Amino acid sequence: MSLLAGINSPADLKKLSDRDMQQLATEIRNEIIQMVARTGGHLAPNLGVVELTLALHLVFNSPEDKIVWDVGHQVYIHKLLTGRRKNFATLRQYKGMSGFPKRSESPHDVFDTGHSSTSISAAVGLAKARDLRSQKHSVVAVIGDGAMTGGMAFEALNHAGILGSNLIVVLNDNEMSIAANVGALSSYLSRMRIDPKYYKGKAEIKRGLQRIPAIGDKVVRAVEKAKDGLKYALVPGVLFEELGFSYLGPVDGHDIGSIKRALEMARTKGGPVLVHVLTTKGRGYKPAQENPDKFHGVGPFDVSTGEVCKNAGAPSYTQVFGETLSALGEEYTNLVAVTAAMPDSTGLAKFAAKFPDRFIDVGIAEQHAVTMAAALGLEGFKPVLAIYSTFFQRAYDQIVHDVCLQNAPVILAVDRAGVVGDDGPTHHGVFDISFLRHIPNMVIMAPKDENELRHMLKTAVEHAGPIALRYPRACGEGVKFDARLVKLPLGKAELIQDGTDVTLLGAGPVVNLCREAAAALEEQGVSAAVINARFIKPLDEERIAYYARRTGKIVTVEDNVLAGGFGSAVLEALDKYDVKVPVVRIGYPDEFVAHGSISELHDQYGINIAGIVQAAKKLTSGVQTDGKSEREN
Ligand SMILES: Cc1ncc(C[n+]2csc(CCOP(=O)(O)OP(=O)(O)O)c2C)c(N)n1
């Protein structure tokens, strides 16, 4: 009989025996493997935390005790144990359950997340609120060793250590970020993980000293207090101890009994405690255990072989970016590629293999990556930061203050620009046009297809200041590649087709929708001009003003929020040129876009051929919008 079927809350879990836990862990793994194989999702991170999640829910009383998950991609088990099993099949589906913690979904999800390294800060806030109200519940942050490389985690540890409140940080150490974890902290954790002998040796020294009659204990205490090398030889986790945390571990993260004991000890001890748990990413499913990076976030796959279902489309924008960069790396020996813990998913693996000295993985540290790149740029190098649009949000100040203010020649390769699909609102890249466009010195480009992306990358490499190139999470359009890459004229748009009744203006691959909408309009007797902006900044204002006057009506289309976006730039240009024509802007309104497939989301907001045709028809049939967007009226 299925044990999992009988669990509707953590209270049900507590009724089971220790022996039942093994069976339950197996059932949970099967359920998750079968589900993710159908729908895609974060497989390896979840398989690694089955026992840890069970232990957390056995020791603590959620939701009174508060469990905060870092990144939040590992909450599938937590969701299964907190009454959400019946909706599990809708995970990450349009209008279904989120793949991340959501306060709106359950009282057991205490803090929404999707970006890394926020959990300890959130936990400090929850602990402070508890203390101010003289409450007694536990607050637990669960953070991975990858997420621990993010600056926010250090800021929060630094604060928590001095605050002294009861707070438990569970460090889920599997030695992996998405790819292998990097950095000095990671090496430090690895030393603790791989060499139990090292600590056994230290324990033996300690016992040896203690055996010395009369003075042994005193020496040990003095050594433990001393800030010299000997202390480091005796106290595991000294880094955390020095930050004001009590350190417990390392604990076998697949032995529920050991984790429970450590968590109970942490609760009894009080103050800030760090419990170091060792887990294996992908545990229990061989293909995921052997390739945890491939199965970190994965599309549908065949359970029996671990073969990921291939999409038959053209190479993705990311792939074309990576290949072009790696080719340009030969010619431009000052090119340096930078990733924040995502070498494969940003397409940089090829460049990294070819030019290892000119490839940098900083860990989950977008802010550091941007400022470091600014300095590299000022020293005559050409850094290319390949970072998802949503994660560039972290580095807004560094883009303003370190890159643009000093006009440093840094290339922002803004991957996953536009909606990204089932990861949802934490991951959609729908703000970058708005948060980059208003920064002086910044240039922003968006290719209509993968061939243009290649020319734009060349343009970026030849450009002397900050320049951003935004491209979506999508397969390319399947177009042919030009043999020779050229530098595109700065700020010049491309006229795709002339027309007299309405102008369709697009930025990015939506230009292709405009082109198809124009064909549909022509059949209905409407002549539409189509313009590919190419540069969102500087905008080809003269050409836009000319076509606005020529056709008298404009539709703008973008995969970005309307506020401060491409259409807003067009309105500003028309205002500057004193052209008063009706404009309909298509893009995202002032709300967070939910999760679902990219096409479902585009359809919801009219970013499709029918939506553009409808907007154009509305204008050409004489409905005046007085120079404002349809959505504003
Ligand atoms: C600010 C930010 N940058 C990048 C990412 C992409 N990302 C998601 S999970 C992850 C690795 C997290 O590693 P770890 O915390 O060790 O968790 P694990 O998946 O190994 O359990 C990365 C880089 C993110 N979510 N947030």
The ligand as an SDF file (V2000), in Angstrom:
LIG
                    3D

 26 27  0  0  0  0  0  0  0  0999 V2000
   20.5900   34.9590   -8.5920 C   0  0  0  0  0  0  0  0  0  0  0  0
   20.5240   33.6330   -9.2980 C   0  0  0  0  0  0  0  0  0  0  0  0
   21.4790   33.3030  -10.1930 N   0  0  0  0  0  0  0  0  0  0  0  0
   21.4240   32.1250  -10.8450 C   0  0  0  0  0  0  0  0  0  0  0  0
   20.4120   31.2460  -10.5960 C   0  0  0  0  0  0  0  0  0  0  0  0
   20.3110   29.9430  -11.3850 C   0  0  0  0  0  0  0  0  0  0  0  0
   20.4390   28.7920  -10.5100 N   0  0  0  0  0  0  0  0  0  0  0  0
   19.3670   28.1050  -10.0710 C   0  0  0  0  0  0  0  0  0  0  0  0
   19.7650   26.8590   -9.0760 S   0  0  0  0  0  0  0  0  0  0  0  0
   21.3980   27.1890   -9.2230 C   0  0  0  0  0  0  0  0  0  0  0  0
   22.3910   26.3300   -8.5120 C   0  0  0  0  0  0  0  0  0  0  0  0
   22.0880   26.2330   -7.0710 C   0  0  0  0  0  0  0  0  0  0  0  0
   22.9920   25.3570   -6.4780 O   0  0  0  0  0  0  0  0  0  0  0  0
   22.7380   24.8970   -4.9950 P   0  0  0  0  0  0  0  0  0  0  0  0
   22.3200   26.0570   -4.1790 O   0  0  0  0  0  0  0  0  0  0  0  0
   23.9480   24.1810   -4.5400 O   0  0  0  0  0  0  0  0  0  0  0  0
   21.5010   23.9370   -5.0770 O   0  0  0  0  0  0  0  0  0  0  0  0
   21.4120   22.4740   -5.7250 P   0  0  0  0  0  0  0  0  0  0  0  0
   20.6870   22.6590   -7.0170 O   0  0  0  0  0  0  0  0  0  0  0  0
   22.7880   21.9470   -5.9250 O   0  0  0  0  0  0  0  0  0  0  0  0
   20.6240   21.6980   -4.7700 O   0  0  0  0  0  0  0  0  0  0  0  0
   21.6190   28.2750  -10.0600 C   0  0  0  0  0  0  0  0  0  0  0  0
   22.9360   28.8050  -10.4430 C   0  0  0  0  0  0  0  0  0  0  0  0
   19.4240   31.6350   -9.6610 C   0  0  0  0  0  0  0  0  0  0  0  0
   18.3680   30.8670   -9.3790 N   0  0  0  0  0  0  0  0  0  0  0  0
   19.5140   32.8200   -9.0280 N   0  0  0  0  0  0  0  0  0  0  0  0
  1  2  1  0
  2  3  1  0
  2 26  2  0
  3  4  2  0
  4  5  1  0
  5  6  1  0
  5 24  2  0
  6  7  1  0
  7  8  2  0
  7 22  1  0
  8  9  1  0
  9 10  1  0
 10 11  1  0
 10 22  2  0
 11 12  1  0
 12 13  1  0
 13 14  1  0
 14 15  2  0
 14 16  1  0
 14 17  1  0
 17 18  1  0
 18 19  2  0
 18 20  1  0
 18 21  1  0
 22 23  1  0
 24 25  1  0
 24 26  1  0
M  CHG  1   7   1
M  END
$$$$
